[in-house]
Amino acid sequence: NYKGQLLNVQVVDINGQRIYRIQLPSSGPLLMTRAKNADGVYFWTSVPEGKQKLAEEIGSLIEPLLKSQ
C-alpha cells in the first residue's frame, strides 16, 4: 500500500539480479533493485537510475515482506 493505493509488485530474476516491477497508476511502471554500496550497505535504486527517491520509498514498504519470507 503506497499513498493509499495497493501496488502490484512483480519479481523478475535477470542474470542472478532480482528486479522488482511496480505498476504505478499515475506514472506507469517502476523498475528497481537492491544494490550494495562500497561499505556493504544495501539500498534500493531505480533501473535505470533517476527515480531514486521513489525506489527508496517503495523499497521500504517491500523490505518487511522480503524479511518475512
All heavy atoms as TSV, in Angstrom:
chain	resi	resn	atom	element	x	y	z
A	1	ASN	N	N	0.851	-1.175	0.000
A	1	ASN	CA	C	0.000	0.000	0.000
A	1	ASN	C	C	0.895	1.236	0.000
A	1	ASN	O	O	1.668	1.434	0.920
A	1	ASN	CB	C	-0.905	-0.040	1.230
A	1	ASN	CG	C	-1.988	1.006	1.169
A	1	ASN	OD1	O	-1.874	2.007	0.466
A	1	ASN	ND2	N	-3.030	0.775	1.917
A	2	TYR	N	N	0.800	2.030	-1.030
A	2	TYR	CA	C	1.626	3.232	-1.167
A	2	TYR	C	C	0.709	4.425	-1.410
A	2	TYR	O	O	0.016	4.473	-2.426
A	2	TYR	CB	C	2.618	3.063	-2.322
A	2	TYR	CG	C	3.468	4.279	-2.593
A	2	TYR	CD1	C	4.456	4.657	-1.702
A	2	TYR	CD2	C	3.267	5.031	-3.735
A	2	TYR	CE1	C	5.242	5.773	-1.957
A	2	TYR	CE2	C	4.055	6.142	-3.997
A	2	TYR	CZ	C	5.031	6.504	-3.096
A	2	TYR	OH	O	5.807	7.619	-3.345
A	3	LYS	N	N	0.695	5.327	-0.462
A	3	LYS	CA	C	-0.141	6.526	-0.545
A	3	LYS	C	C	-1.598	6.189	-0.840
A	3	LYS	O	O	-2.242	6.783	-1.702
A	3	LYS	CB	C	0.415	7.504	-1.578
A	3	LYS	CG	C	1.791	8.030	-1.198
A	3	LYS	CD	C	2.262	9.112	-2.125
A	3	LYS	CE	C	3.610	9.634	-1.650
A	3	LYS	NZ	N	4.102	10.728	-2.461
A	4	GLY	N	N	-2.083	5.173	-0.134
A	4	GLY	CA	C	-3.475	4.785	-0.259
A	4	GLY	C	C	-3.804	3.907	-1.455
A	4	GLY	O	O	-4.964	3.586	-1.683
A	5	GLN	N	N	-2.807	3.511	-2.215
A	5	GLN	CA	C	-3.046	2.667	-3.387
A	5	GLN	C	C	-2.317	1.342	-3.225
A	5	GLN	O	O	-1.142	1.309	-2.865
A	5	GLN	CB	C	-2.567	3.361	-4.661
A	5	GLN	CG	C	-3.300	4.634	-4.960
A	5	GLN	CD	C	-2.795	5.286	-6.248
A	5	GLN	OE1	O	-1.752	4.942	-6.768
A	5	GLN	NE2	N	-3.553	6.245	-6.738
A	6	LEU	N	N	-3.028	0.267	-3.501
A	6	LEU	CA	C	-2.420	-1.057	-3.467
A	6	LEU	C	C	-1.633	-1.255	-4.763
A	6	LEU	O	O	-2.180	-1.121	-5.852
A	6	LEU	CB	C	-3.503	-2.124	-3.337
A	6	LEU	CG	C	-3.032	-3.541	-3.063
A	6	LEU	CD1	C	-2.240	-3.604	-1.763
A	6	LEU	CD2	C	-4.223	-4.470	-2.988
A	7	LEU	N	N	-0.341	-1.528	-4.637
A	7	LEU	CA	C	0.522	-1.679	-5.806
A	7	LEU	C	C	0.778	-3.155	-6.098
A	7	LEU	O	O	0.924	-3.965	-5.189
A	7	LEU	CB	C	1.861	-0.981	-5.575
A	7	LEU	CG	C	1.820	0.521	-5.320
A	7	LEU	CD1	C	3.227	1.046	-5.095
A	7	LEU	CD2	C	1.143	1.252	-6.454
A	8	ASN	N	N	0.872	-3.475	-7.364
A	8	ASN	CA	C	1.212	-4.812	-7.817
A	8	ASN	C	C	2.723	-4.874	-8.019
A	8	ASN	O	O	3.283	-4.085	-8.778
A	8	ASN	CB	C	0.482	-5.119	-9.123
A	8	ASN	CG	C	0.762	-6.515	-9.632
A	8	ASN	OD1	O	1.346	-7.338	-8.939
A	8	ASN	ND2	N	0.348	-6.778	-10.844
A	9	VAL	N	N	3.381	-5.795	-7.321
A	9	VAL	CA	C	4.833	-5.956	-7.423
A	9	VAL	C	C	5.130	-7.290	-8.072
A	9	VAL	O	O	4.705	-8.333	-7.588
A	9	VAL	CB	C	5.500	-5.891	-6.034
A	9	VAL	CG1	C	7.002	-6.095	-6.153
A	9	VAL	CG2	C	5.179	-4.572	-5.342
A	10	GLN	N	N	5.854	-7.249	-9.175
A	10	GLN	CA	C	6.307	-8.470	-9.850
A	10	GLN	C	C	7.814	-8.584	-9.642
A	10	GLN	O	O	8.525	-7.579	-9.709
A	10	GLN	CB	C	6.009	-8.403	-11.344
A	10	GLN	CG	C	4.537	-8.359	-11.664
A	10	GLN	CD	C	4.305	-8.155	-13.151
A	10	GLN	OE1	O	4.911	-7.292	-13.766
A	10	GLN	NE2	N	3.425	-8.964	-13.723
A	11	VAL	N	N	8.270	-9.795	-9.403
A	11	VAL	CA	C	9.698	-10.036	-9.204
A	11	VAL	C	C	10.216	-10.835	-10.390
A	11	VAL	O	O	9.653	-11.867	-10.752
A	11	VAL	CB	C	9.959	-10.810	-7.894
A	11	VAL	CG1	C	11.446	-10.999	-7.675
A	11	VAL	CG2	C	9.328	-10.082	-6.714
A	12	VAL	N	N	11.284	-10.331	-11.003
A	12	VAL	CA	C	11.888	-10.980	-12.166
A	12	VAL	C	C	13.370	-11.187	-11.864
A	12	VAL	O	O	14.046	-10.274	-11.375
A	12	VAL	CB	C	11.729	-10.093	-13.430
A	12	VAL	CG1	C	12.356	-10.764	-14.630
A	12	VAL	CG2	C	10.276	-9.769	-13.678
A	13	ASP	N	N	13.873	-12.383	-12.158
A	13	ASP	CA	C	15.285	-12.682	-11.966
A	13	ASP	C	C	15.980	-12.600	-13.320
A	13	ASP	O	O	15.652	-13.355	-14.236
A	13	ASP	CB	C	15.444	-14.071	-11.356
A	13	ASP	CG	C	16.866	-14.362	-10.959
A	13	ASP	OD1	O	17.542	-13.453	-10.447
A	13	ASP	OD2	O	17.316	-15.513	-11.161
A	14	ILE	N	N	16.920	-11.666	-13.452
A	14	ILE	CA	C	17.657	-11.486	-14.703
A	14	ILE	C	C	19.141	-11.645	-14.405
A	14	ILE	O	O	19.724	-10.820	-13.696
A	14	ILE	CB	C	17.375	-10.108	-15.335
A	14	ILE	CG1	C	15.880	-9.965	-15.635
A	14	ILE	CG2	C	18.220	-9.912	-16.596
A	14	ILE	CD1	C	15.486	-8.599	-16.121
A	15	ASN	N	N	19.730	-12.710	-14.924
A	15	ASN	CA	C	21.155	-12.989	-14.719
A	15	ASN	C	C	21.542	-12.936	-13.252
A	15	ASN	O	O	22.562	-12.354	-12.884
A	15	ASN	CB	C	22.025	-12.025	-15.530
A	15	ASN	CG	C	21.877	-12.218	-17.009
A	15	ASN	OD1	O	21.639	-13.322	-17.476
A	15	ASN	ND2	N	22.003	-11.146	-17.766
A	16	GLY	N	N	20.707	-13.505	-12.382
A	16	GLY	CA	C	21.002	-13.536	-10.956
A	16	GLY	C	C	20.676	-12.256	-10.210
A	16	GLY	O	O	20.880	-12.180	-9.010
A	17	GLN	N	N	20.194	-11.269	-10.915
A	17	GLN	CA	C	19.822	-9.989	-10.293
A	17	GLN	C	C	18.311	-9.935	-10.173
A	17	GLN	O	O	17.605	-10.115	-11.167
A	17	GLN	CB	C	20.310	-8.802	-11.139
A	17	GLN	CG	C	19.961	-7.453	-10.589
A	17	GLN	CD	C	20.766	-7.093	-9.360
A	17	GLN	OE1	O	21.943	-7.443	-9.252
A	17	GLN	NE2	N	20.147	-6.414	-8.444
A	18	ARG	N	N	17.807	-9.695	-8.973
A	18	ARG	CA	C	16.370	-9.612	-8.754
A	18	ARG	C	C	15.887	-8.193	-9.061
A	18	ARG	O	O	16.355	-7.231	-8.485
A	18	ARG	CB	C	16.054	-9.982	-7.312
A	18	ARG	CG	C	14.624	-10.347	-7.105
A	18	ARG	CD	C	14.415	-10.899	-5.742
A	18	ARG	NE	N	14.522	-12.348	-5.827
A	18	ARG	CZ	C	14.361	-13.161	-4.812
A	18	ARG	NH1	N	14.123	-12.682	-3.620
A	18	ARG	NH2	N	14.434	-14.454	-4.979
A	19	ILE	N	N	14.968	-8.094	-10.016
A	19	ILE	CA	C	14.388	-6.817	-10.425
A	19	ILE	C	C	12.923	-6.814	-10.003
A	19	ILE	O	O	12.211	-7.793	-10.221
A	19	ILE	CB	C	14.481	-6.611	-11.957
A	19	ILE	CG1	C	15.929	-6.727	-12.442
A	19	ILE	CG2	C	13.848	-5.293	-12.376
A	19	ILE	CD1	C	16.840	-5.624	-11.981
A	20	TYR	N	N	12.508	-5.719	-9.425
A	20	TYR	CA	C	11.122	-5.559	-8.985
A	20	TYR	C	C	10.433	-4.590	-9.940
A	20	TYR	O	O	10.937	-3.496	-10.184
A	20	TYR	CB	C	11.072	-5.013	-7.558
A	20	TYR	CG	C	11.740	-5.938	-6.572
A	20	TYR	CD1	C	13.118	-5.921	-6.395
A	20	TYR	CD2	C	10.995	-6.852	-5.851
A	20	TYR	CE1	C	13.737	-6.774	-5.502
A	20	TYR	CE2	C	11.603	-7.719	-4.954
A	20	TYR	CZ	C	12.975	-7.669	-4.789
A	20	TYR	OH	O	13.586	-8.525	-3.918
A	21	ARG	N	N	9.279	-5.010	-10.456
A	21	ARG	CA	C	8.498	-4.167	-11.369
A	21	ARG	C	C	7.218	-3.797	-10.648
A	21	ARG	O	O	6.423	-4.655	-10.282
A	21	ARG	CB	C	8.169	-4.904	-12.666
A	21	ARG	CG	C	7.413	-4.049	-13.660
A	21	ARG	CD	C	7.034	-4.864	-14.901
A	21	ARG	NE	N	6.469	-4.025	-15.932
A	21	ARG	CZ	C	5.185	-3.679	-16.002
A	21	ARG	NH1	N	4.336	-4.096	-15.085
A	21	ARG	NH2	N	4.757	-2.918	-16.971
A	22	ILE	N	N	7.040	-2.509	-10.432
A	22	ILE	CA	C	5.881	-1.997	-9.725
A	22	ILE	C	C	5.073	-1.151	-10.690
A	22	ILE	O	O	5.609	-0.223	-11.314
A	22	ILE	CB	C	6.296	-1.149	-8.501
A	22	ILE	CG1	C	7.055	-2.021	-7.487
A	22	ILE	CG2	C	5.091	-0.542	-7.829
A	22	ILE	CD1	C	8.516	-2.011	-7.658
A	23	GLN	N	N	3.804	-1.485	-10.833
A	23	GLN	CA	C	2.928	-0.707	-11.706
A	23	GLN	C	C	2.340	0.442	-10.906
A	23	GLN	O	O	1.583	0.230	-9.971
A	23	GLN	CB	C	1.814	-1.591	-12.276
A	23	GLN	CG	C	0.938	-0.885	-13.287
A	23	GLN	CD	C	1.717	-0.429	-14.513
A	23	GLN	OE1	O	2.556	-1.142	-15.036
A	23	GLN	NE2	N	1.438	0.757	-14.958
A	24	LEU	N	N	2.723	1.665	-11.264
A	24	LEU	CA	C	2.217	2.855	-10.596
A	24	LEU	C	C	1.063	3.422	-11.409
A	24	LEU	O	O	1.230	3.697	-12.597
A	24	LEU	CB	C	3.325	3.901	-10.453
A	24	LEU	CG	C	4.544	3.443	-9.665
A	24	LEU	CD1	C	5.670	4.444	-9.804
A	24	LEU	CD2	C	4.173	3.251	-8.204
A	25	PRO	N	N	-0.100	3.588	-10.802
A	25	PRO	CA	C	-1.276	4.065	-11.541
A	25	PRO	C	C	-1.059	5.418	-12.224
A	25	PRO	O	O	-1.538	5.639	-13.321
A	25	PRO	CB	C	-2.362	4.171	-10.474
A	25	PRO	CG	C	-1.902	3.318	-9.356
A	25	PRO	CD	C	-0.412	3.317	-9.414
A	26	SER	N	N	-0.304	6.293	-11.589
A	26	SER	CA	C	-0.173	7.651	-12.125
A	26	SER	C	C	0.964	7.828	-13.129
A	26	SER	O	O	0.906	8.706	-13.981
A	26	SER	CB	C	0.019	8.644	-10.973
A	26	SER	OG	O	1.178	8.303	-10.240
A	27	SER	N	N	2.006	6.990	-13.037
A	27	SER	CA	C	3.173	7.238	-13.888
A	27	SER	C	C	3.716	6.005	-14.602
A	27	SER	O	O	4.818	6.035	-15.128
A	27	SER	CB	C	4.284	7.879	-13.060
A	27	SER	OG	O	4.679	7.010	-12.025
A	28	GLY	N	N	2.980	4.912	-14.604
A	28	GLY	CA	C	3.446	3.725	-15.304
A	28	GLY	C	C	4.378	2.879	-14.461
A	28	GLY	O	O	4.457	3.049	-13.249
A	29	PRO	N	N	5.130	1.959	-15.081
A	29	PRO	CA	C	5.953	1.017	-14.312
A	29	PRO	C	C	7.232	1.638	-13.764
A	29	PRO	O	O	7.822	2.538	-14.350
A	29	PRO	CB	C	6.281	-0.070	-15.333
A	29	PRO	CG	C	6.181	0.591	-16.647
A	29	PRO	CD	C	5.143	1.662	-16.509
A	30	LEU	N	N	7.613	1.132	-12.607
A	30	LEU	CA	C	8.885	1.473	-11.980
A	30	LEU	C	C	9.665	0.177	-11.853
A	30	LEU	O	O	9.151	-0.815	-11.319
A	30	LEU	CB	C	8.661	2.086	-10.595
A	30	LEU	CG	C	9.897	2.227	-9.704
A	30	LEU	CD1	C	10.853	3.279	-10.271
A	30	LEU	CD2	C	9.501	2.579	-8.282
A	31	LEU	N	N	10.891	0.155	-12.358
A	31	LEU	CA	C	11.780	-0.990	-12.184
A	31	LEU	C	C	12.810	-0.598	-11.138
A	31	LEU	O	O	13.375	0.497	-11.184
A	31	LEU	CB	C	12.487	-1.341	-13.491
A	31	LEU	CG	C	11.599	-1.733	-14.658
A	31	LEU	CD1	C	12.437	-1.957	-15.901
A	31	LEU	CD2	C	10.770	-2.954	-14.338
A	32	MET	N	N	13.037	-1.501	-10.199
A	32	MET	CA	C	14.005	-1.191	-9.146
A	32	MET	C	C	14.664	-2.462	-8.650
A	32	MET	O	O	14.198	-3.576	-8.930
A	32	MET	CB	C	13.328	-0.452	-7.994
A	32	MET	CG	C	12.110	-1.108	-7.428
A	32	MET	SD	S	11.287	-0.038	-6.263
A	32	MET	CE	C	11.547	-0.933	-4.757
A	33	THR	N	N	15.770	-2.296	-7.961
A	33	THR	CA	C	16.518	-3.417	-7.417
A	33	THR	C	C	17.220	-2.968	-6.150
A	33	THR	O	O	17.275	-1.777	-5.848
A	33	THR	CB	C	17.533	-3.959	-8.445
A	33	THR	OG1	O	18.050	-5.200	-7.982
A	33	THR	CG2	C	18.666	-2.979	-8.694
A	34	ARG	N	N	17.753	-3.950	-5.432
A	34	ARG	CA	C	18.580	-3.644	-4.268
A	34	ARG	C	C	20.031	-3.752	-4.702
A	34	ARG	O	O	20.427	-4.693	-5.371
A	34	ARG	CB	C	18.311	-4.625	-3.135
A	34	ARG	CG	C	17.038	-4.323	-2.424
A	34	ARG	CD	C	16.728	-5.308	-1.317
A	34	ARG	NE	N	17.870	-5.896	-0.683
A	34	ARG	CZ	C	18.169	-5.793	0.606
A	34	ARG	NH1	N	17.388	-5.143	1.404
A	34	ARG	NH2	N	19.247	-6.365	1.099
A	35	ALA	N	N	20.813	-2.775	-4.304
A	35	ALA	CA	C	22.242	-2.766	-4.628
A	35	ALA	C	C	23.020	-2.603	-3.329
A	35	ALA	O	O	22.457	-2.254	-2.296
A	35	ALA	CB	C	22.549	-1.632	-5.596
A	36	LYS	N	N	24.317	-2.853	-3.392
A	36	LYS	CA	C	25.171	-2.722	-2.218
A	36	LYS	C	C	26.215	-1.648	-2.492
A	36	LYS	O	O	26.876	-1.656	-3.538
A	36	LYS	CB	C	25.865	-4.046	-1.925
A	36	LYS	CG	C	26.510	-4.106	-0.568
A	36	LYS	CD	C	27.320	-5.361	-0.281
A	36	LYS	CE	C	26.716	-6.654	-0.664
A	36	LYS	NZ	N	27.531	-7.817	-0.239
A	37	ASN	N	N	26.359	-0.698	-1.547
A	37	ASN	CA	C	27.363	0.358	-1.728
A	37	ASN	C	C	28.746	-0.148	-1.308
A	37	ASN	O	O	28.908	-1.293	-0.901
A	37	ASN	CB	C	26.955	1.642	-0.991
A	37	ASN	CG	C	26.991	1.522	0.515
A	37	ASN	OD1	O	27.577	0.602	1.078
A	37	ASN	ND2	N	26.346	2.465	1.186
A	38	ALA	N	N	29.750	0.720	-1.405
A	38	ALA	CA	C	31.136	0.340	-1.114
A	38	ALA	C	C	31.321	-0.099	0.341
A	38	ALA	O	O	32.246	-0.857	0.642
A	38	ALA	CB	C	32.066	1.506	-1.430
A	39	ASP	N	N	30.443	0.360	1.234
A	39	ASP	CA	C	30.526	-0.015	2.647
A	39	ASP	C	C	29.756	-1.302	2.958
A	39	ASP	O	O	29.669	-1.718	4.107
A	39	ASP	CB	C	29.991	1.117	3.527
A	39	ASP	CG	C	30.839	2.368	3.419
A	39	ASP	OD1	O	32.070	2.247	3.256
A	39	ASP	OD2	O	30.270	3.475	3.492
A	40	GLY	N	N	29.164	-1.915	1.934
A	40	GLY	CA	C	28.430	-3.151	2.124
A	40	GLY	C	C	27.002	-2.960	2.589
A	40	GLY	O	O	26.351	-3.914	2.995
A	41	VAL	N	N	26.496	-1.737	2.509
A	41	VAL	CA	C	25.132	-1.436	2.932
A	41	VAL	C	C	24.203	-1.515	1.721
A	41	VAL	O	O	24.484	-0.915	0.678
A	41	VAL	CB	C	25.057	-0.030	3.578
A	41	VAL	CG1	C	23.632	0.327	3.955
A	41	VAL	CG2	C	25.978	0.043	4.780
A	42	TYR	N	N	23.102	-2.248	1.877
A	42	TYR	CA	C	22.134	-2.373	0.789
A	42	TYR	C	C	21.240	-1.141	0.714
A	42	TYR	O	O	20.927	-0.530	1.731
A	42	TYR	CB	C	21.260	-3.614	0.975
A	42	TYR	CG	C	21.963	-4.893	0.621
A	42	TYR	CD1	C	22.577	-5.664	1.600
A	42	TYR	CD2	C	22.017	-5.333	-0.697
A	42	TYR	CE1	C	23.223	-6.837	1.273
A	42	TYR	CE2	C	22.665	-6.506	-1.028
A	42	TYR	CZ	C	23.266	-7.257	-0.044
A	42	TYR	OH	O	23.909	-8.418	-0.371
A	43	PHE	N	N	20.841	-0.807	-0.516
A	43	PHE	CA	C	19.912	0.297	-0.738
A	43	PHE	C	C	19.078	-0.013	-1.969
A	43	PHE	O	O	19.444	-0.852	-2.782
A	43	PHE	CB	C	20.666	1.627	-0.904
A	43	PHE	CG	C	21.551	1.675	-2.128
A	43	PHE	CD1	C	21.110	2.262	-3.298
A	43	PHE	CD2	C	22.828	1.128	-2.102
A	43	PHE	CE1	C	21.916	2.301	-4.428
A	43	PHE	CE2	C	23.647	1.167	-3.224
A	43	PHE	CZ	C	23.181	1.757	-4.387
A	44	TRP	N	N	17.935	0.657	-2.067
A	44	TRP	CA	C	17.049	0.493	-3.227
A	44	TRP	C	C	17.396	1.534	-4.274
A	44	TRP	O	O	17.666	2.685	-3.949
A	44	TRP	CB	C	15.595	0.656	-2.803
A	44	TRP	CG	C	15.099	-0.472	-1.970
A	44	TRP	CD1	C	15.052	-0.523	-0.609
A	44	TRP	CD2	C	14.596	-1.719	-2.441
A	44	TRP	NE1	N	14.542	-1.734	-0.212
A	44	TRP	CE2	C	14.250	-2.482	-1.309
A	44	TRP	CE3	C	14.402	-2.272	-3.696
A	44	TRP	CZ2	C	13.715	-3.757	-1.409
A	44	TRP	CZ3	C	13.863	-3.542	-3.791
A	44	TRP	CH2	C	13.532	-4.264	-2.660
A	45	THR	N	N	17.368	1.123	-5.537
A	45	THR	CA	C	17.631	2.055	-6.627
A	45	THR	C	C	16.747	1.712	-7.820
A	45	THR	O	O	16.370	0.562	-8.006
A	45	THR	CB	C	19.123	2.032	-7.029
A	45	THR	OG1	O	19.375	3.076	-7.965
A	45	THR	CG2	C	19.553	0.709	-7.607
A	46	SER	N	N	16.414	2.731	-8.586
A	46	SER	CA	C	15.597	2.501	-9.779
A	46	SER	C	C	16.487	2.054	-10.927
A	46	SER	O	O	17.686	2.313	-10.957
A	46	SER	CB	C	14.833	3.771	-10.163
A	46	SER	OG	O	15.714	4.833	-10.447
A	47	VAL	N	N	15.886	1.358	-11.886
A	47	VAL	CA	C	16.592	0.875	-13.077
A	47	VAL	C	C	15.818	1.367	-14.291
A	47	VAL	O	O	14.678	0.962	-14.487
A	47	VAL	CB	C	16.663	-0.664	-13.092
A	47	VAL	CG1	C	17.390	-1.158	-14.334
A	47	VAL	CG2	C	17.296	-1.194	-11.819
A	48	PRO	N	N	16.362	2.245	-15.093
A	48	PRO	CA	C	17.620	2.957	-14.890
A	48	PRO	C	C	17.474	3.966	-13.761
A	48	PRO	O	O	16.374	4.260	-13.300
A	48	PRO	CB	C	17.853	3.662	-16.240
A	48	PRO	CG	C	16.489	3.861	-16.797
A	48	PRO	CD	C	15.667	2.695	-16.312
A	49	GLU	N	N	18.611	4.498	-13.342
A	49	GLU	CA	C	18.601	5.469	-12.253
A	49	GLU	C	C	17.796	6.701	-12.663
A	49	GLU	O	O	17.628	6.984	-13.836
A	49	GLU	CB	C	20.027	5.876	-11.892
A	49	GLU	CG	C	20.827	4.727	-11.313
A	49	GLU	CD	C	22.240	5.120	-10.977
A	49	GLU	OE1	O	22.603	6.298	-11.145
A	49	GLU	OE2	O	22.991	4.241	-10.544
A	50	GLY	N	N	17.316	7.427	-11.665
A	50	GLY	CA	C	16.572	8.643	-11.945
A	50	GLY	C	C	15.329	8.780	-11.079
A	50	GLY	O	O	14.822	9.870	-10.895
A	51	LYS	N	N	14.862	7.654	-10.548
A	51	LYS	CA	C	13.698	7.680	-9.661
A	51	LYS	C	C	14.096	7.128	-8.294
A	51	LYS	O	O	13.391	6.348	-7.677
A	51	LYS	CB	C	12.544	6.869	-10.264
A	51	LYS	CG	C	12.026	7.451	-11.560
A	51	LYS	CD	C	10.852	6.673	-12.078
A	51	LYS	CE	C	10.340	7.278	-13.377
A	51	LYS	NZ	N	9.210	6.526	-13.920
A	52	GLN	N	N	15.277	7.567	-7.849
A	52	GLN	CA	C	15.867	7.056	-6.615
A	52	GLN	C	C	14.955	7.243	-5.407
A	52	GLN	O	O	14.751	6.320	-4.631
A	52	GLN	CB	C	17.216	7.740	-6.362
A	52	GLN	CG	C	17.943	7.233	-5.151
A	52	GLN	CD	C	18.387	5.796	-5.309
A	52	GLN	OE1	O	18.612	5.311	-6.416
A	52	GLN	NE2	N	18.501	5.099	-4.202
A	53	LYS	N	N	14.408	8.428	-5.223
A	53	LYS	CA	C	13.576	8.705	-4.054
A	53	LYS	C	C	12.352	7.787	-4.035
A	53	LYS	O	O	12.004	7.215	-2.998
A	53	LYS	CB	C	13.145	10.167	-4.023
A	53	LYS	CG	C	12.366	10.506	-2.792
A	53	LYS	CD	C	12.023	11.971	-2.716
A	53	LYS	CE	C	11.305	12.207	-1.396
A	53	LYS	NZ	N	10.377	13.254	-1.398
A	54	LEU	N	N	11.718	7.630	-5.172
A	54	LEU	CA	C	10.548	6.766	-5.281
A	54	LEU	C	C	10.935	5.305	-4.996
A	54	LEU	O	O	10.225	4.591	-4.278
A	54	LEU	CB	C	9.925	6.897	-6.666
A	54	LEU	CG	C	8.643	6.132	-6.934
A	54	LEU	CD1	C	7.551	6.533	-5.948
A	54	LEU	CD2	C	8.191	6.369	-8.367
A	55	ALA	N	N	12.058	4.864	-5.522
A	55	ALA	CA	C	12.533	3.498	-5.285
A	55	ALA	C	C	12.793	3.276	-3.798
A	55	ALA	O	O	12.457	2.216	-3.251
A	55	ALA	CB	C	13.792	3.212	-6.096
A	56	GLU	N	N	13.367	4.256	-3.114
A	56	GLU	CA	C	13.630	4.128	-1.683
A	56	GLU	C	C	12.322	4.068	-0.893
A	56	GLU	O	O	12.198	3.279	0.043
A	56	GLU	CB	C	14.493	5.282	-1.196
A	56	GLU	CG	C	15.921	5.197	-1.697
A	56	GLU	CD	C	16.743	6.437	-1.359
A	56	GLU	OE1	O	16.207	7.382	-0.740
A	56	GLU	OE2	O	17.932	6.454	-1.712
A	57	GLU	N	N	11.353	4.894	-1.267
A	57	GLU	CA	C	10.064	4.906	-0.563
A	57	GLU	C	C	9.343	3.572	-0.715
A	57	GLU	O	O	8.893	2.990	0.269
A	57	GLU	CB	C	9.172	6.030	-1.097
A	57	GLU	CG	C	9.620	7.409	-0.725
A	57	GLU	CD	C	8.782	8.508	-1.366
A	57	GLU	OE1	O	7.814	8.200	-2.094
A	57	GLU	OE2	O	9.109	9.688	-1.144
A	58	ILE	N	N	9.235	3.094	-1.931
A	58	ILE	CA	C	8.529	1.838	-2.169
A	58	ILE	C	C	9.350	0.654	-1.659
A	58	ILE	O	O	8.805	-0.303	-1.114
A	58	ILE	CB	C	8.166	1.694	-3.660
A	58	ILE	CG1	C	7.150	2.802	-4.023
A	58	ILE	CG2	C	7.613	0.310	-3.967
A	58	ILE	CD1	C	6.771	2.865	-5.473
A	59	GLY	N	N	10.661	0.729	-1.793
A	59	GLY	CA	C	11.526	-0.333	-1.278
A	59	GLY	C	C	11.364	-0.523	0.223
A	59	GLY	O	O	11.375	-1.652	0.722
A	60	SER	N	N	11.169	0.576	0.946
A	60	SER	CA	C	10.990	0.464	2.395
A	60	SER	C	C	9.686	-0.257	2.740
A	60	SER	O	O	9.564	-0.842	3.820
A	60	SER	CB	C	11.027	1.849	3.050
A	60	SER	OG	O	9.877	2.600	2.716
A	61	LEU	N	N	8.717	-0.241	1.821
A	61	LEU	CA	C	7.467	-0.979	2.027
A	61	LEU	C	C	7.622	-2.452	1.682
A	61	LEU	O	O	6.977	-3.316	2.270
A	61	LEU	CB	C	6.350	-0.360	1.181
A	61	LEU	CG	C	6.017	1.092	1.474
A	61	LEU	CD1	C	5.013	1.624	0.455
A	61	LEU	CD2	C	5.493	1.258	2.892
A	62	ILE	N	N	8.477	-2.750	0.713
A	62	ILE	CA	C	8.711	-4.133	0.282
A	62	ILE	C	C	9.626	-4.862	1.262
A	62	ILE	O	O	9.460	-6.056	1.497
A	62	ILE	CB	C	9.321	-4.153	-1.131
A	62	ILE	CG1	C	8.333	-3.595	-2.147
A	62	ILE	CG2	C	9.769	-5.555	-1.528
A	62	ILE	CD1	C	8.910	-3.409	-3.527
A	63	GLU	N	N	10.557	-4.154	1.840
A	63	GLU	CA	C	11.581	-4.745	2.721
A	63	GLU	C	C	11.013	-5.670	3.804
A	63	GLU	O	O	11.482	-6.808	3.939
A	63	GLU	CB	C	12.400	-3.628	3.363
A	63	GLU	CG	C	13.650	-4.111	4.055
A	63	GLU	CD	C	14.743	-4.436	3.080
A	63	GLU	OE1	O	14.833	-3.785	2.034
A	63	GLU	OE2	O	15.527	-5.358	3.382
A	64	PRO	N	N	10.005	-5.260	4.565
A	64	PRO	CA	C	9.473	-6.174	5.595
A	64	PRO	C	C	8.882	-7.463	5.011
A	64	PRO	O	O	8.964	-8.517	5.624
A	64	PRO	CB	C	8.381	-5.358	6.283
A	64	PRO	CG	C	8.670	-3.939	5.957
A	64	PRO	CD	C	9.373	-3.949	4.634
A	65	LEU	N	N	8.325	-7.372	3.811
A	65	LEU	CA	C	7.771	-8.556	3.163
A	65	LEU	C	C	8.875	-9.534	2.780
A	65	LEU	O	O	8.719	-10.744	2.884
A	65	LEU	CB	C	6.962	-8.156	1.938
A	65	LEU	CG	C	5.769	-7.240	2.197
A	65	LEU	CD1	C	5.164	-6.762	0.891
A	65	LEU	CD2	C	4.745	-7.912	3.067
A	66	LEU	N	N	10.020	-9.009	2.331
A	66	LEU	CA	C	11.148	-9.860	1.961
A	66	LEU	C	C	11.709	-10.570	3.191
A	66	LEU	O	O	12.090	-11.736	3.134
A	66	LEU	CB	C	12.254	-9.048	1.293
A	66	LEU	CG	C	11.906	-8.411	-0.047
A	66	LEU	CD1	C	13.057	-7.543	-0.523
A	66	LEU	CD2	C	11.577	-9.470	-1.065
A	67	LYS	N	N	11.788	-9.849	4.300
A	67	LYS	CA	C	12.340	-10.420	5.521
A	67	LYS	C	C	11.440	-11.489	6.119
A	67	LYS	O	O	11.903	-12.359	6.826
A	67	LYS	CB	C	12.606	-9.310	6.538
A	67	LYS	CG	C	13.768	-8.431	6.134
A	67	LYS	CD	C	14.032	-7.345	7.143
A	67	LYS	CE	C	15.205	-6.494	6.692
A	67	LYS	NZ	N	15.496	-5.404	7.620
A	68	SER	N	N	10.149	-11.420	5.812
A	68	SER	CA	C	9.204	-12.390	6.378
A	68	SER	C	C	9.164	-13.692	5.579
A	68	SER	O	O	8.537	-14.649	5.995
A	68	SER	CB	C	7.793	-11.775	6.449
A	68	SER	OG	O	7.250	-11.612	5.156
A	69	GLN	N	N	9.822	-13.728	4.427
A	69	GLN	CA	C	9.799	-14.935	3.578
A	69	GLN	C	C	10.866	-15.908	3.995
A	69	GLN	O	O	11.888	-15.647	4.410
A	69	GLN	CB	C	9.986	-14.569	2.106
A	69	GLN	CG	C	8.824	-13.801	1.571
A	69	GLN	CD	C	8.998	-13.434	0.107
A	69	GLN	OE1	O	10.060	-13.559	-0.473
A	69	GLN	NE2	N	7.932	-12.966	-0.497
